[in-house]
Amino acid sequence: TRASGCVGFLHAVVAMGSVQCSTCVEECPGDSEPLIVCKVPTFRTTVERELGEKIGLKLDALDRLGFVIIDIPPGAVKAWNDACPVDRALQVHQRIVEVNGIVGDCAAMFAAMKQSAIWHLVVQRPVEIRAIISRDDTKSLGMNLRYSTSSNSLMIAEVE
């Protein structure tokens, strides 16, 4: 019974109890135990804005590897979304995993977004996974959770 992170896959890999997901078919590379893993659909898009223009994104960097979009208030991104094809628009719950070639470093990705008028992004679309977790009569689920009181994200950091 465990969950772990796996780059290129869902934020959390779930291997506890019963997992139902229509896209679950692969195993996490390098893992010795078989896991049910969901490949997360990604897309590339380019956002253009004027330097100095308000960006208009509220982001959550809970896992410190990418940003989950939690809101798109008025600003450059909303204006860009209104003008771009729907399948390339940034949306709430999507996860930005690369900015201008920078991967895995939220501070560097955020700095690139602030300093650049053109963003070349790799974005993950959200995938819903429903898991049934069976447990004994213990009070704890045996998970260490990471969350921020100012966002709606919850991350399973470790399963004991």
RAZI-V244614 format. One record per residue. N is the residue number from 1. PSI is psi as a letter, one per 20 degrees, with the letter a starting at -180 (NA if undefined). Layout:
BEGIN
n: <N/N>
psi: <PSI/PSI>
END
This chain:
BEGIN
n: <1/2/3/4/5/6/7/8/9/10/11/12/13/14/15/16/17/18/19/20/21/22/23/24/25/26/27/28/29/30/31/32/33/34/35/36/37/38/39/40/41/42/43/44/45/46/47/48/49/50/51/52/53/54/55/56/57/58/59/60/61/62/63/64/65/66/67/68/69/70/71/72/73/74/75/76/77/78/79/80/81/82/83/84/85/86/87/88/89/90/91/92/93/94/95/96/97/98/99/100/101/102/103/104/105/106/107/108/109/110/111/112/113/114/115/116/117/118/119/120/121/122/123/124/125/126/127/128/129/130/131/132/133/134/135/136/137/138/139/140/141/142/143/144/145/146/147/148/149/150/151/152/153/154/155/156/157/158/159/160>
psi: <o/r/q/r/q/o/p/i/a/q/g/p/p/p/l/p/b/p/p/p/p/i/j/o/i/r/q/p/p/i/p/h/p/p/q/p/q/p/p/p/p/r/q/q/r/p/p/p/r/p/p/i/q/p/g/l/p/p/q/p/l/g/i/j/i/r/p/p/o/i/q/n/r/p/a/g/g/g/g/g/g/h/i/r/q/h/i/j/q/p/q/q/i/r/p/o/i/p/o/l/i/p/p/j/n/h/g/h/g/g/g/h/h/h/i/q/i/p/p/o/q/p/p/p/q/q/p/p/p/p/p/o/o/q/q/a/l/q/h/q/i/k/q/p/q/p/r/p/i/j/a/j/q/p/p/o/h/q/p/NA>
END
